[in-house]
Amino acid sequence: MKSQHDERQQWINYRISHHALVLLMFMILFNSIFKSTGAGPWAEPMSEAMILIGITSGFYVTRSLFKDAYISKKDSFRKNTISFGFISALFLGVFFLGMIEPLSREFITDGKLSNDLVMLIGGVFFFYLFLLHIIKRLVATDE
């Protein structure tokens, strides 16, 4: 099976993915310790999962992108930037459309983040990826 990435990109992605996995394991461990010994859950399950996954995914994409191991032979910065911008707009659009009826939304319930924030968390994550691609493109053109 032919890979879309060259050997250098594969090796870098392999290392970064291991770092991201270890980061996720520590975050889950810290989260479990905090929930069992601290004040209890800090977020409802879906918001909690989105935040933990978003942080580790953002870590992976950031490191991979700036080590020139993210874009494969078939991808392009332009396509990825447009895709992440569109997905971000979609998530944020759905979130803000839900805000039209503000009485039905609560962002903090019983002292923890509500599941009503899931679309906002997803939108912020994809907007981060959108900005990350723009920054990488600007840095790459300066060299």
N, C-alpha and C positions, 0 to 999 in steps of 0.2 A: 504494500500500500504506500503510495507516494504521499509525503507530507506537504502541506501548504507552507510550512516554515523551513528554513534552512537549519543545518545542524547547530549553529551558534544560537539561533532563536529557540530551538527546542531545548537546549541545555539551560539557557537563561530562564525560560518558562518553567522548566522542571524545578529549578532551585526556588524560584519565586513562589510557585504553587505550594512547595513544602513549607516555606515561611508563612504563607497565608493560612495553611492548615494548622500550623502550630499556633498562630495568632488566634484563630477561631477556637481552638481547643482551650487556650488560656482564657479567652473571653467567656466561653461557656462555663468553665470552672469558676471564674470570678463571679459570674452572674449567679450560679447555683449557690455559692457560698454566701453572697450578699442576700439572696432571697431566703435562705434558710436561717441565717444568723442575724440579719439586719431587720429592717422595718417590713420586710415582706416583698411581694412583687412590686417592681417599679413601673411596669407597663403590662398591658394586656398581651396575651400570647402572640398575636399576629404582629403587633407593633414591635414587640421585643425581637421577634425573629427577623423582621425586616431591617431593624437597626443593626443587629449582629451580622447578618449576611451582607448588608450594605457596606459596613465598615471593612470587612475582610475583602469583599469584592473590589471596593475602591482602592484598598492597599495593593491588591494584585494588579489591577489595571494601571494604576499610577506607576508602580515600579516597572512593569513590563513595557509600558509605553515609552518611558524615558530611558530605557535600556535598549530601545529599538527592537524589541522582540514581540510586539503586540500585533502589528500590521503584517498580515501574510501576503503572499504573492498575488492573491486574488482580491484582497481588500484595498481600500484607498482611504486616505484621511478624509477626503471630501464625502465619500459615501458614509463613513462612520459618523462624522460630525453631523451630517444631515439626519441620519437615523436616530442618533441620541437626542438631537434637538427636537425631532418630531415626537419621540416617545416621551420626553420630558414634558412637552406641551400637552400631550394627551393626558398624562397622569395629573398634571397641575390643573388642566382644564376640567377634568372630572372632579377633582377636589374642590375647585372654586365654584363649579356648578352646584355641587352639594351644599355650598355655603349660602345659596340663595334663600334657603329656609333655615336661618340660623338657630331657631329654637330646637331643632332636632339634633344639633351637633354639640357634643361636649368633648373637649380635648383632654381634660383631666377628670377622671371619675374615681372617687374614693382614694384620691392621692396617687393615682397611677395614670400613665399615658393611655389614652383610649384607642381602640381599634379604628376610630374615625380618622386617625392620622395616617393610616396606611398609604393612601394615595399621595398625601403630601410627602411622606418619607420616600416613596418611590420616585416622585417627581424631582425631589431635591437630589437624589442619587443620580438619576439620568442627566439632570442639569449639570451636576458636577462632572460627569463623563463628557458632556458636551463642551464645557469650559476647558477641561483638561486637553481635549483634542485641539481646541483653538490655540491654547497656550503652547502646546507642542509644535503646532504648525508655525506659529510666530517665532519660536525659538529656533526651529529647523531652518527657517528662511534667513535668519541673522547670521548663520555660520558660513 
